[in-house]
């Protein structure tokens, strides 16, 4: 095999950077933060928008890099993760740790420039993800519950970046993304059950792909729908939804519930994968509707 052919088969430094920071996930988190900011802002400060995007990416990238250092031996056992830079041996632990540490420091500084409360929640997110959620993944299914906290912070953090205040509005955004994560991650845990089992990860609430897990998926989906329409009743401060938007949000919620019920009925990998895909569409469209409702009403 020629040097050129070998180079083509080897991931580039850029690809490894994307993988160590989980670029697609980080971008989705930044999107949530941007939505939260737009909902909270009285007027748009583009410098704050830039700082929030950069700071948010750095914090997520740091969390993922630390995670891949801690789980490198387990990642090497699973098909979906065995080609990650540290697990595959293309990136040293020292290099990954350096990236994670630099990202943490820079991310906190950038978020602190916005306001101190935003930086505090950024720090809490990293701590919970790296020091609590990651170790618990091989110990108990409750790891998903713990992981839902840092996962729900970005949407809320965007509001705090805009207002410098944590109130009922930020709390509502937090609850929406918090409950949404359960059907989303349990769907992933379902269709990747065998792969997770190789690494010794406990992702499903009962530990098995069974009726109990499917029931909990349905229940948390219902909670997600209920929280998503609360703003229409005018009890969440400045965070408000018009009836028309609430109907749209409700329709999307019923679509998500449909796929959750399909998982309950069929209990197979195909329905779990469809639920996961629908959950991604759901949270993205919900955030777009919330923002559009604010600026078009």
C-alpha positions as CSV (number, residue, x, y, z in Angstrom):
1,X,0.0,0.0,0.0
2,X,1.4,3.4,-1.0
3,X,1.8,6.3,1.4
4,X,-1.0,8.1,-0.4
5,X,-3.4,5.2,0.0
6,X,-2.4,5.0,3.7
7,X,-3.1,8.7,4.2
8,X,-6.5,8.3,2.6
9,X,-7.4,5.5,5.0
10,X,-6.3,7.4,8.1
11,X,-8.6,10.1,9.7
12,X,-7.2,13.6,9.4
13,X,-6.3,15.8,12.3
14,X,-9.5,17.7,11.5
15,X,-11.6,14.6,11.6
16,X,-10.0,13.6,15.0
17,X,-10.7,17.1,16.3
18,X,-14.4,16.8,15.2
19,X,-14.6,13.4,16.9
20,X,-12.9,14.3,20.2
21,X,-15.2,17.3,20.6
22,X,-18.3,15.5,19.0
23,X,-18.8,18.4,16.7
24,X,-22.3,17.5,15.6
25,X,-23.5,17.2,19.2
26,X,-21.7,20.4,20.1
27,X,-23.4,22.3,17.3
28,X,-26.8,21.0,18.4
29,X,-26.1,22.2,21.9
30,X,-25.0,25.6,20.6
31,X,-28.3,25.8,18.6
32,X,-30.2,25.2,21.9
33,X,-28.3,28.0,23.6
34,X,-29.0,30.3,20.7
35,X,-32.7,29.6,20.9
36,X,-32.7,30.2,24.6
37,X,-30.8,33.5,24.1
38,X,-33.2,34.7,21.4
39,X,-36.2,33.9,23.7
40,X,-34.7,35.9,26.6
41,X,-33.1,38.8,24.8
42,X,-34.9,42.2,24.7
43,X,-32.6,43.1,21.8
44,X,-30.0,41.1,20.1
45,X,-26.3,41.7,21.0
46,X,-24.3,40.0,18.4
47,X,-21.2,40.0,20.5
48,X,-23.0,38.0,23.1
49,X,-24.3,35.7,20.5
50,X,-20.8,35.0,19.3
51,X,-19.4,34.6,22.8
52,X,-22.3,32.2,23.7
53,X,-21.7,30.1,20.5
54,X,-17.9,29.9,21.1
55,X,-18.2,29.4,24.9
56,X,-20.9,26.8,24.5
57,X,-18.9,24.8,21.9
58,X,-15.8,24.9,24.1
59,X,-17.6,23.6,27.1
60,X,-19.3,20.7,25.2
61,X,-16.0,19.9,23.5
62,X,-14.2,19.8,26.8
63,X,-16.8,17.5,28.3
64,X,-16.6,15.1,25.4
65,X,-12.8,15.1,25.4
66,X,-12.7,14.3,29.1
67,X,-15.3,11.6,28.6
68,X,-13.3,9.9,25.9
69,X,-10.2,9.9,28.1
70,X,-12.1,8.2,30.9
71,X,-13.9,5.7,28.7
72,X,-11.1,5.0,26.3
73,X,-10.8,1.3,27.2
74,X,-14.5,0.8,27.1
75,X,-14.9,2.8,23.9
76,X,-12.4,0.3,22.2
77,X,-14.9,-2.5,22.9
78,X,-17.9,-1.0,21.2
79,X,-18.4,-0.8,17.4
80,X,-19.8,2.8,17.6
81,X,-16.9,4.2,19.5
82,X,-13.9,2.0,18.8
83,X,-12.6,4.4,16.1
84,X,-12.6,7.5,18.4
85,X,-9.1,9.1,18.5
86,X,-8.1,8.1,22.0
87,X,-9.7,4.7,21.9
88,X,-8.0,3.9,18.6
89,X,-4.6,5.2,19.7
90,X,-4.4,8.0,17.2
91,X,-4.4,10.6,19.9
92,X,-2.6,10.3,23.2
93,X,-4.3,10.8,26.5
94,X,-2.0,13.8,27.2
95,X,-3.0,15.5,24.0
96,X,-6.7,14.9,24.6
97,X,-6.3,16.1,28.2
98,X,-4.5,19.3,27.0
99,X,-7.4,20.0,24.6
100,X,-10.0,19.4,27.2
101,X,-8.3,21.6,29.8
102,X,-7.6,24.5,27.4
103,X,-11.3,24.3,26.2
104,X,-12.5,24.3,29.8
105,X,-10.5,27.4,30.8
106,X,-11.2,29.3,27.6
107,X,-14.9,28.3,27.7
108,X,-15.3,29.5,31.3
109,X,-13.6,32.8,30.5
110,X,-15.7,33.4,27.4
111,X,-19.0,32.6,29.3
112,X,-17.9,34.8,32.2
113,X,-17.5,37.7,29.9
114,X,-21.2,37.3,29.1
115,X,-22.1,37.2,32.8
116,X,-20.9,35.2,35.8
117,X,-24.1,33.1,36.2
118,X,-23.7,31.8,32.6
119,X,-20.1,30.7,33.5
120,X,-21.3,29.0,36.7
121,X,-23.9,26.9,34.8
122,X,-21.2,26.1,32.2
123,X,-18.9,24.8,35.0
124,X,-21.7,22.8,36.6
125,X,-22.5,21.2,33.3
126,X,-18.9,20.0,32.8
127,X,-18.6,18.8,36.4
128,X,-21.8,16.8,36.3
129,X,-21.1,15.3,32.9
130,X,-17.5,14.3,33.5
131,X,-17.4,13.6,37.3
132,X,-20.8,12.2,37.9
133,X,-22.6,11.0,34.7
134,X,-19.6,9.4,33.1
135,X,-18.6,7.2,36.1
136,X,-22.2,6.2,36.7
137,X,-22.8,4.9,33.2
138,X,-21.2,1.5,34.1
139,X,-22.9,1.4,37.6
140,X,-26.6,2.2,37.3
141,X,-29.3,3.2,34.8
142,X,-29.8,6.3,37.0
143,X,-26.8,7.7,35.0
144,X,-29.3,8.9,32.4
145,X,-31.2,10.9,35.1
146,X,-27.9,12.5,36.2
147,X,-26.8,13.1,32.6
148,X,-30.1,14.8,31.8
149,X,-29.1,17.8,34.1
150,X,-26.0,18.9,32.1
151,X,-28.0,18.1,28.9
152,X,-30.8,20.4,29.9
153,X,-28.6,23.3,30.8
154,X,-27.8,24.8,27.4
155,X,-31.4,25.9,26.5
156,X,-31.7,27.5,29.9
157,X,-28.2,28.9,29.7
158,X,-29.1,30.9,26.6
159,X,-31.8,32.7,28.5
160,X,-29.5,33.4,31.4
161,X,-26.9,34.8,28.9
162,X,-29.5,37.2,27.6
163,X,-31.0,38.3,31.0
164,X,-28.3,37.6,33.6
165,X,-31.1,36.1,35.7
166,X,-32.4,32.6,36.6
167,X,-36.2,32.7,36.9
168,X,-39.3,30.7,36.0
169,X,-38.6,31.2,32.3
170,X,-35.2,29.6,32.5
171,X,-36.5,26.9,34.7
172,X,-39.3,26.1,32.2
173,X,-36.7,25.8,29.3
174,X,-34.6,23.6,31.6
175,X,-37.6,21.3,32.3
176,X,-38.5,21.0,28.7
177,X,-35.1,19.8,27.6
178,X,-34.7,17.7,30.8
179,X,-37.7,15.5,30.2
180,X,-37.1,15.3,26.5
181,X,-33.8,13.6,27.0
182,X,-35.3,10.4,28.6
183,X,-37.2,9.1,25.5
184,X,-34.4,10.3,23.3
185,X,-31.5,8.5,25.1
186,X,-33.6,5.5,26.1
187,X,-34.4,5.1,22.4
188,X,-30.7,5.2,21.6
189,X,-30.0,2.8,24.5
190,X,-32.6,0.4,23.1
191,X,-31.3,0.0,19.5
192,X,-27.7,0.1,20.6
193,X,-28.3,-2.2,23.5
194,X,-25.9,-4.9,22.4
195,X,-23.1,-2.5,21.6
196,X,-23.5,-0.7,25.0
197,X,-23.5,-4.1,26.7
198,X,-20.0,-4.8,25.3
199,X,-18.8,-1.7,27.2
200,X,-20.8,-2.5,30.3
201,X,-23.0,0.5,30.1
202,X,-26.4,0.6,31.8
203,X,-28.6,3.0,29.7
204,X,-32.1,1.6,30.0
205,X,-34.2,2.2,33.2
206,X,-34.9,-1.5,33.8
207,X,-31.6,-2.6,32.3
208,X,-33.5,-4.5,29.6
209,X,-35.4,-3.9,26.4
210,X,-38.7,-4.8,28.0
211,X,-42.2,-3.5,28.7
212,X,-41.1,-1.6,31.8
213,X,-38.6,0.4,29.8
214,X,-41.2,1.1,27.1
215,X,-43.7,2.3,29.6
216,X,-41.3,4.8,31.1
217,X,-40.5,6.0,27.6
218,X,-44.2,6.7,27.0
219,X,-44.6,8.4,30.4
220,X,-41.6,10.7,30.0
221,X,-42.8,11.6,26.5
222,X,-46.1,12.7,28.0
223,X,-44.3,14.8,30.6
224,X,-42.3,16.4,27.8
225,X,-45.4,17.3,25.9
226,X,-47.1,18.8,29.0
227,X,-44.1,21.0,29.9
228,X,-43.8,22.2,26.3
229,X,-47.3,23.7,26.3
230,X,-47.2,25.3,29.8
231,X,-46.2,28.7,28.5
232,X,-49.5,29.1,26.7
233,X,-51.3,29.5,30.0
234,X,-49.3,32.6,30.9
235,X,-47.8,31.2,34.1
236,X,-44.2,31.3,33.0
237,X,-43.3,35.0,33.1
238,X,-42.0,36.5,29.8
239,X,-41.8,33.0,28.3
240,X,-45.2,32.8,26.5
241,X,-46.7,30.9,23.6
242,X,-49.7,32.0,21.6
243,X,-52.5,29.5,21.2
244,X,-51.6,28.9,17.6
245,X,-48.0,28.0,18.4
246,X,-49.2,25.9,21.3
247,X,-51.3,23.8,18.9
248,X,-48.3,23.3,16.7
249,X,-46.2,22.3,19.6
250,X,-48.9,19.9,20.7
251,X,-49.1,18.4,17.3
252,X,-45.4,17.8,17.3
253,X,-45.8,16.3,20.7
254,X,-48.4,13.9,19.6
255,X,-46.1,12.8,16.8
256,X,-43.4,12.1,19.3
257,X,-45.9,10.2,21.4
258,X,-47.0,8.1,18.4
259,X,-43.4,6.8,18.0
260,X,-43.1,6.2,21.7
261,X,-46.3,4.1,21.6
262,X,-45.0,2.3,18.6
263,X,-41.9,1.3,20.6
264,X,-44.2,0.1,23.4
265,X,-46.3,-1.9,20.9
266,X,-43.4,-3.5,18.9
267,X,-40.4,-3.3,21.2
268,X,-37.9,-3.6,18.4
269,X,-34.8,-1.7,17.2
270,X,-36.5,-0.2,14.2
271,X,-39.2,1.5,16.3
272,X,-36.5,2.7,18.8
273,X,-34.5,4.2,16.0
274,X,-37.5,6.0,14.6
275,X,-38.3,7.4,18.0
276,X,-34.8,8.7,18.3
277,X,-34.9,10.4,14.9
278,X,-38.4,11.9,15.7
279,X,-37.1,13.2,19.1
280,X,-34.3,15.0,17.4
281,X,-36.7,16.6,14.9
282,X,-39.1,17.4,17.8
283,X,-36.7,19.3,20.0
284,X,-35.3,21.3,17.0
285,X,-38.7,22.2,15.7
286,X,-40.0,23.1,19.2
287,X,-37.2,25.6,19.7
288,X,-37.8,27.1,16.3
289,X,-41.5,27.5,17.0
290,X,-40.8,29.1,20.4
291,X,-38.4,31.6,18.8
292,X,-40.6,32.3,15.8
293,X,-43.7,32.8,18.1
294,X,-41.8,35.5,20.1
295,X,-40.7,37.5,17.0
296,X,-43.9,37.1,15.0
297,X,-46.6,37.7,17.5
